[in-house]
Each structure stands twice: as C-alpha cells, then as structure tokens.
C-alpha cells in the first residue's frame, strides 16, 4: 500500500483515514492497525481492485489537518481532489437569487458531472461554495453525510465526477490564474444536524478572533429611509431605537457625495453637503448621546458615472464605458495600482473616523469574468480595514457568505429579504456551515418590502431572535403594540445572548411540511429557543406533537411573547402555551410537545430552560 495515514479531527476524535487509493471516515474508537488490515484485506479480495476507479492522490494526507471535532481542513494552493466514500449516493447543493439565497437542490449522484461554478468578483447567490453528500435518504437527524465548504472569495469550481466503476471524485479549484482556497470537510453519522454542530463549532474555533467581537442589537437604516436622509429624522430614529433596547446604529446607503438615488455618487466618500453640511459628526454625536455605537455603510469597490471620481478618473473602471450596467454602477479595476492606493486611503480615512465602530461593506455589482486580482485586492482592503473596526460582509445580500472572509468579517448580511417565511429556511441552510450568531437577522416592517407579504410583529421578531438580532425598519413609525413586543423581544434576546452565541442552530424534523421548526440549543443542552412557523395551511386539524431530542435533564417550557391571536384560533389550545409546563428531556424526545393550531404566517417561540431557572435572568 503506497500510503497509510490517520488524521484525527481533534486528539482522540473522529478520524479521516487515508489507506492507499481510498479515504474513509470513522469514529475515535476505531483502531488504526485494524483499519489498515481491513483496507488491505478488501484490496486482496478484489473489493478495491486496480481497475479504473478514482485514487487518493499520493501525498494527499500531508495537506489534511484537524480543525475541531469531526471537521478537517485540506490545505489550498494546488487544486484539491479526492474520491468520495462509496456510500455517498445523494448530493445537496444550494442555488438561489438575490433575496432568495441558499435554496436547496437535492438529487441522486448520477452518471454525469455535478458542477458548482463561479466566475466573478464575489460569491453569487446561485453558486454557494458548499454542498453535502451522503447515503441514500439522509435527513436532519439520520444518515451518514459529508459537508464540503470551499473558502472561496470569488472564482471557483466544485465538481463531482462519476467514474466508470460507479465511484465519485470531488474536485475543488480556485481561479484559473490563482490558487485554490482551503477546503473544509465535516463528517456526521447523525445527519444534517450533526453537520450543523460540527461546522458551527469549527467556525468558532477557526475564526475565534472575529467571532469574539461584541454582538450588539443593530438598527440598520436602509429600509427605514432608503435615500431620504434627514438629520433630525435619523436622530429621532436613533432615540426611538434606544428606547427599544437597540445598541448599535448603522447608517446605510445614501450618506455621501451626490447619492440621492442609486444611479449617482458611488466613488465620492464624503458626506452629502445637502444633508450633512457639517459632516457626520452631528449625527454620530446624537447617536452616542442615546448610548448607541455608530456604524457606516460603504461600497468602495464600485463607482457611478455621475460622480466626481468618474469625472476625474474614467480610466479606473473595469471594462468599457459603454458596458451594460448592474444597478447603474461600474466596478473599479482594483488591479490598477493607483486606483487601489486611492481606495485604500479612502477606506482608511473612514475606518479611522472618530466615532465609527463598524463598517457594513457592500458590493452590489456582479462583475463576471474579472481577473482574480480584483477579488483579492478587495479582500486586502477589507482585511486592512478590519484592523481598525469590525466588518459586516455584504454583497447584494448574501454574496460574501464564505469562510474565505472569516478572518476579516465578524458578521454576514445573510440576505436583503426580511420576509420571515424566506428567512427561517434560509437560516436552516446557512447553519449547515455557519454559527447563527454571525448571521445578521433583522426585524423588517409589517409588509415585506420585497415580497409584499404582511406578517405580525411576533413572527418577524421570533425569526430575528435566532441569529444576530437587528432591526430593518423605522422605529418612529411603530404601532404601540409593536413597540411593546419589540422592546420585550430585544430584552429577551440580550438576556440569552451569551448562550445563544455558543449554541447550535438545528432544524427539527416535523411530518407536516407546511410547518417549520428551527431552534438554537445551548452547548450544554439545557436551554433552547425554538421557532415554530406555520408556512402553509396545516395538514391536520390537530397538529402532530413536536419531538425534540437535543436536550437533557428536567426542563421548564414556556411560550415566549406569544401572538395573542393564537388563543382565538381554536376552541382549545395546549395549556402550556398560556401557563408553561415542566417535563424532562426524555419525555420531550419520545412524546413531544403539543403544537397549537396556527394560521399561515403565524409562529410560536418556545423557550426551554432548566426547571427552577429564572428565565428573566437569561
């Protein structure tokens, strides 16, 4: 046998075994001599013959290292390729669009070639650099699965090829003229939720420096005012937000240059003279007087034709002047030394501006076919800025959702969609690769600005509480009931923030596909916040109980800030919704929790804590 190696994910943990031509995964109890003997025996009996099957590259083991329990990293540089275990018969990948990121696509591994390919200046919603392969019929809590994530900045190819003997080869490549990024591999025998636990813990381990940043409740101004900036009204928004418990105020697009709409101003990063004649200092001071920190949106990789920068340096754009535009803007050619130096100076000035404590870094133009140097230069600008302030990575929503930005981004803008019926399943998919506390999840207005659908405040705030909570609305326009409910929800989230940060977001299986249940479970398995959302009309008159097997010990269960409409949806609803109940983890796992009758668009947030704990204290 040409090569034999056992790479532990952690000392004494799960093992990735490289045995000559093949690689496979096993638990920590497997004995290395036995593994080698088994592989040799299989080969001797023709189970792994010398035919045309894909082979593990010689020296591959030297590129593999453990990250955390059940997760390994494959060193980048050269393209990465290795045969998948023969039990991998299905693949789950993720496509999507703007405001519809991370839509799952599941299919059998066929006889063709499965490819996720991307060419541009960023990640795109229709080409997420990750997938899951597993045995036939794997689910949330069952089945053997592998999770694959390529830490790409932009250009990449993830390919699964089928060989003539029915085996499959995974290939990962970076830009044609650049290096392949690191690849992360997670293994689970407990289905997708096993992958969620593994990858979420691995992210916290791998990117500890950015993950440990403060996680304030954030008010983002975009959907509250769009380009209609007014100093007095923004000050009133900050004051109203502070009254709700908001801790961080982010001034979004529209504060600079000629930026009265999305066709002008990009490239000119000085405050709009018509709105901010004295600069941003008066607004920053007003925000700070409310005990809020201040953050700022910028899009330094882009430029509008209607801008002073374009008028001075039209040669800095990428491509021709008469090219088709996306969102009315050009991309800057950051491979141009003078252009990059100028943007670096601008970003440095903003990142070190007195009072600015975060940057929301956006990129709304998809530049297809650009050289990889542009994406790498953008990353370098972000990395430099992150030495001064925390960075929220955004690109038309979730266009920078990749471990490739983990060293520079403390938070990801998951999507421009704040419709909870879109956001909840999106969170479940994102949590296959990311801990929930790095995923920005905001409470939008009553009517979603993108879908036109209306949701009660209880549904909107419940979904937002599962991630890094924020607001995407104008708090001065809230109704009294919304104000009361949001104030309570923010206080509840802040009281639980510490254990939510280290917890695991998991998807709970449920037989009625019209209902989704997603929750965050504490690392010690004694706490949980679970959102049960009725997405379609219920299948049954009496809902099936929700079983949950991820906890331990004696438990107290309450409905947190329940929608008052729930009590009127049926003559009799489960008593625990009104008065709570105490039970134990075994009962919750075997019998389940009665689910109330819900209308589509309404939800229930379930708060689970150790029996006897004062949940008002967290």
N, C-alpha and C positions, 0 to 999 in steps of 0.2 A: 504494500500500500504506500503510495507516494507521500501522503501527508496525513497526520492524525493530530488533532488539537481539540481541546475542550476550553471554550471561553465562557466563564461564568458571568452572569449579568451583575451580580454582587457576590462577594465572598460567601460561599455556601449556598448560593442561589441557583436559579434555573440556568441551564447550560445550552449553548449552541455548539454542537459537535460537528467538527469537520473531519470526515472519515474518507480520505482518498477523494473519490469522484463526487461524493454526496455530502450534504449537510442536513442535520435534523436537530430537533429541539426536545429537551427532556427536563424533568424536574430535578431538584437538588439531590434526591435520594439515589439517582442512577449512579452506578459505579463505573468509573472510567474503563477499567480492564474489561468489564462485561460489554460495554458499548463497542469497544474495538473488536472483541471476539464476535459479537453479533454481526457487525458490518462485514468482517472477513468471511464469516460463515455464509451470509447471504450472497456474497460475491462468488464463493466457491460453489454454491448450488444454483448458480445461474440467475439468481434473483436480481443481481446488478451486473449484467454481463458487459462485455466490452463492445457492445454494438454502437448505435448512433445516438445514444442518449446524451443529454447535456451534462457537462462535467464541471465540478467545482474548480475554478482556476487555481493553478499552483501558486502558493503564497498568499491566498486569499485570507487565511486566518490571521496573518500579521496585520491586516487592515481592520480587524474587528476588535472592539473593546466594550466592556460592560459600562452602562450608564447608571442604571438603577434596577430594582427588581424586575426581571423579565423584559428588559429593554437593552439593546445593544446599538452601538454606533459603528458604521462602516466608513472608514476614512475616505474623504474625497480626493480630488486630483484627477487621476485617471478614471475613465468610465468604470462603472460598477456592474458586475453581472454574477449571478449565482442561480443554481437550479432550485426551484421551489420543492418542498416536500410533496410526495405523490398524493397525499391526502387532500391537497388543495384542488378543489373542483369548482369553486364558485369565486367570483370577484365582485366586490362592492366598490364602486368609484363614485366620484362626485362632480357633477357638472353644474350649470346654472346660468344666471344672467345678472345684470345689475338689479339690485334689490330682490334677488331670488337666488342667493348664493347657496352652495352646498346641497344641491338637490341630489339625492342618492339614486344611483342606477345599479341594479344588481342583475347579474347574468351568469350563466354557466361558462366556465373556461372552455371555449370551443377549439376548433381546429385552425382557426385563423390567428391573427395577431391583434392583441389589445394594446392600444396606444393612448397615452395621455401626453399631448404635445403642446408646447407653448413657445412662441417666438414674439418678443416684445420687450418693453421696458419695465414690466412688473408682472406679478401673478395676475391671472384673469379669472373671473368667476366661472367660466366654462372649462377651466383646466386647473383644478386644485391639485397640488403636487403630493397627493397621498391616496392610498387605497387599502382595502382589506381583502385578503384571500383566505379561504377557509374550506373546511369539509362541507359536504352536502348538507344543506338545511340549517346551517349555523344561525343562532338567534341572539337575543340580548343577553341571555344567561346560559346558553348551552352551545357546545361545539368548539372544536379546535380551530383557532384562527391566528393569522399573522397580520399585523398592522405595519404598513410601509409608509414612511414620510421622507421626502427629499427636501432638504433645507434650501430650497431654491430662492434666488432673488428675482429671476425673470426666466430666461430661456432654459428649457429643459425638455427631456423626453423620458417618460416612464413607460416601458414596454414589457409585455408578457408574450413570449413566443411559445408556441407548441411544437414539440419535436415529433419525429416520426414514430417514436415508441410511446407516445402519449404523455411524456413528461413536459414540464414547462420551465422556461428560463426567464427570470426577471432581469431586465437591463435598465440602468439609470445613467443618463448622460446630461451634462451641462451644455453650455453654448458650444457651438462647433469650433469657435476660436478661443474658448476659455476652459476653465477647469470644472469638473463635476463637483457639486457640493456634497457635504456629508449626507449619508442616508441613515435613517433611524428605523430599527426593526423591533417590534414588540410581539410577544407570543402569549397566548392565553388558551387555556382549556375551559374557561368559563365564559365563552362567547364574547360579544362586543363589550359588555360591561367590564370584563376582565381586561380588555384592551384599554378602556377608558381609565381604569385605575392605574394601569401601568404607564401609559403615556402622560397622564396628568402628573403623576409623581416624578417621572423622568424630566418633564419640562421644569418643574420646580427645582430639581437637583441641578440640571444643566445650566439654567439661566437664573441662578439664585440672586445675582446682583440686581437685575431688573425686576425680578418677581417681588423682591422685598420692599419695593417702593411703597410709600403711603398710598392708600386706596380711598380717596375722598369721594363722597357723593357729588356728582358733577351736574351742573346746569349748562347745557350747550345751547347757544342762541339761534342756531340755524333755522329750525322750523318755527321758532318764536317770532323772528323778524325778517328772515331772509336778508335782502339788501337794504331794507328800510331802517337804517341805523339812525338813532336819535339818542343823544347823551342822556337826556332826562328819562326817557323810557327805559333805556338799558340800566340806568341806576335804579329805577323802580323795580325792574326785573330782578336785579341782584338783591334788593331789600326783601321782595316777596319770596325769593328762593331761600334766603337766610331764615326767614320765618318758618319755612317748611323743614329746615334742617340741612339744606344744601351746604356743602363745604368748599366747593371749587367752581368758579365761574369761567367758562371758556367762550371767548369772543370769536365767533366763527366768521366765515367769508363775508366780505363787504366793508372792511375797515380801512382799506388802503387805496392809494392812488386815485384813479378815475372810476373806481369799482362801484358803480351804481347798478350794474347788471352783469351777467356772466359773459358779455362779449368784450369787456374792456378792463384795463387796469393791472392784469397779471404781469409781473415783472417790476412793478413800481412799489416797493415795500416801505412806503412812508404813509402815515395816517392821512385819510381823506381830509383835505382842508375845509370842505364844506360842512363836515360833521365834527371833526376833531381839530379845530383851529389851533388849539394849544397842545396837540399831540394826544397820546393815550393816557398821559399821567393823571388828568382829572378823573377819567373812568376807573383807572386802576386804584386811585385813592378812594373813590366812592365804594368800590368793591371791597377793598380792605377794611373800610370803616364798618362794613357789615360782618367782619370776621371771616371773610372768604378769601381764598387764594385765587390768583388770576392766571388763566391760560390763554393762548393765542393760536388761531388757525393760520396756516400758510401753505402755499403750493409753489415752492421755489424752483421746481423743475420745469415750470410752464411759463408761457408768455402770450399775451394778446397782441394783435396787430395795433389796436387802439391803446397804446402805452408809450411812455417816454422811452423805455428801454428798447422797444422795437424800432422806434424812430431813429434812435442813435446807433443801434447795432442789429440791423436786419440780418446780417451775416451769421448771427449766433443761433438762428433757428435750425432745427434738424429738418432736412428736406427742402423742397422747393416752396417758394412763397405761395404759389397757386395750388398747393396740395389741398385735398378735401380735409376739412377740419372736424375735430370732435369737440363738442361743447364750445365751439368758437375759439379754440386755442391751439397754438403750436407748442411743440416740445422744444426745449433748449438743448443744443448739442453740447452736453457736458464733457465730451471728449476734447472739446476746444479749450486749450489751457487758459486763455484769458477769460472766457465765459465762466469756466469753473471757478477761477480765482475770484471773479466778481460775485458770484452767488455765494461762495464760501464767506466772503466778507459781509454780505447782507445777512446771511443766516447767523453768523457770529454776533452781529450787532443786535439782532432780535433776541437771540438766546440769552444774551447777557444784559438785556434791557432791565432796568430796575423794576421789580415787581412781577416780572413774567416768571411763572413757576412751572409751566408745562407748554409744550408745543403739540398741536394736532397737525401732523404732517400729511398733506393730501396729495393725490396725483390723479387727476380726472381725465387725462387723455391717454388712450392706449396707442402707443407708438409701435406698430408692427414692423418687424424687420430691422430694428435699430441694432447697432453693434452692442455687444455685452459690456463694453467700456462705459456706456451711458448708465446702465443699471448699477454697475459697480461704483461709478462716481457718485450717484445718488445715495447709495449706501454709505459711502465715505462721508458725505455731507451730514447724513443723519447721525452717524457714529460720532462725528466731531461735536455736533450739537448736543448729543446725549451726555457729553461730559459736563454740560452746564445745567441742563434741565431734562426732566423725563419726557419721552417722546411717545405720543399716541400714533401708531401707524395706521394710515388710512389711504385708500386708493379707489375712488368711486364706490365706497363701501368697503367690502372685504378683499380688495385686490392686493393686499400685502399680508394675507394670513398665511404665514410660513415661519417655521423655526429659523429660517435664514435671517430673520430680523429679531430673534430672541435676545441677542446681546445688546440691542440698541432700543428696543421698544418695551415699555412697561405695560402697554395696553394696546389692544387691536380694536379698531372700529369694525365691528362684525358685519354690519350691513346698513344701508340707508333706509331699509324697511323697519318700521317700528310697529307694524301690524302684529299683534301677539300670535295670531294664527300662523303667521310666517316665521316669526322669531323663535317660538318654542321648539319646533322640529329642527330649525337651524342650529339652535344651541345643542340639541342632542347629537347632531352630526359633528359639530365643531369639537365637542367634548371627547370625541374619539382620539383627538390629537392634542388638545389644549386644556389646561385647567380653567375652570369657569371664571376665576377672578381676573384673568387677563382679557376677557371678552366684554367689551362695552355693551350694556343692555339698558336702553333708555325707555322711559315712560313717554309715549307720544301723546298727541292730542286725542280727543274723543273720536274724531273721524281721521282715519289714517290718510295722510297727505298723498300717499302713493296708490293705495287700493280703493279709497273711498268708503271703506267699511267702518262702521262705528262699533266701539267696544266700551263697556263700562270701566270706570276707573279701577275697580277691583281686579279685573282681568289684566289690564295694562300694567299695573304696579306689581302684581304677583309674578308675571313673567320676568319683569326687570329685576326683581329681587334674587333671581337665580344666578345672575352674573355680577359684573362690576356695575353697580346701580347708578343711573343718571336720569336726567330729565331732558326731553327734547320738545319743549313747549314754552309758552309764555305764561309764567305763574301768576301774572297780574290778571289774567282772564279766567282763572279757575272759578268754578261754582263753589259755594260754601261746603257742600258735601265732598267734592273732590279735594278741596284744601284739607279738610279734616282727615280724610282717608290717606292722602299722600303724606301728611305730617306723621301719622301713626306708622305708615309703612317704612318711611325713612328711619324713624326711631327704632323700629324692629330690626331693620337691616343692620343698622350701626351696632345694635346690641349683640348681633350674631356674626359680625364681620370677621372676627378673629378665627372662629372655627370654620366659617364658610371658606375662608382663604385657603385653608389646608385640607378642605374636604374634597369629595369626589362627586361630580355630577354624573348621574346614572339615569338610564331610560328604563322605566318599569314596564314589563310586558303586560298587555291587557287584551282580552279577547275581542272587545268591540273596537274596531278600527276607527270609529268615529270619536273616540276619546283617547287623549294622550296624557300620560303621566310621566313627569320628569322631575327629579329631585336632586338636591345636594345632601350628601351624607357625610357626617363628621369622620375624621380619620380614626377616632376611637369607637365608631359605630354606635354611639349613644344619642346622637342628635340628627335631625333631618328637617329640611324644608322641601315639601313636595307640592308641585303644581299639577292639579288635575283639570285639564281643559277639555270641554266638550266642543269638538271641532265640527261635528256633523250631528244630525238628528240621531238620538240614541237608538241602538238596535233593539233593546229590550225595555219593557215597561219598568221592571225593577232591575237596576244596574247590577252587574256582577261585582262582588267584593274585590277590592284591590289588595292583592297579596304582595308582601314586601319582605324579602329575606336578607336584608343588608344590615340589620341592627342586632343588638344584643341587650339582655337584661330586662328589668322592669321599666315600663315606659308610660309616659303621660302624653296623650294625644289631644290636640285642640285644633279647631279651625281658626286660622289667623286672619283677622279683619274680614270676616265672611261677607259676601254680597247679600244684602238684606232681601233681595228678590228670591234667593234660594228657598227661603221658608214658605213662599207662596206657590212654588212650582209643583207641589204635590200635597195631598191631604196629610200625609205622614212622611217626614224625612228622618233619617237616622238621628237618634237623640244626641249622639256625641257631637254633632255639628253645633249644637247650641250649648251643651254643658260639658263637653270633653269626656274622656274616658281613660281609665288606666288599664293596661294589659301587659303582656310580656312579648318579647320578640318572637318566640316560638309560635304563639297564637297568631300574631300578625303575619307570620310567614305561611302558616298552614291554613287558617281560616280566612284571613284577610280582613280588611276594614270596609264596612258598608259604605258605598258611594251614593251620595244624594242624587236625585233627579236634577239634571242641569239642562238648560237651553243651549243651543249652539252659540258660541261666543262668550259663554259664562264659565267661570272656573272656581275652584276652591283651592286655597292654600292650606296645606296640612303641616302643622308644627309638631314635631315629635321631640321629646326631651326625657331625660331620666326621671322616673317618678320621684317626686319630692323636690325637684329643682324649681327655683323661682325663675320662670322664663322671662320675666320683666328685666332680669339682670343678664339676659343672654341665653 
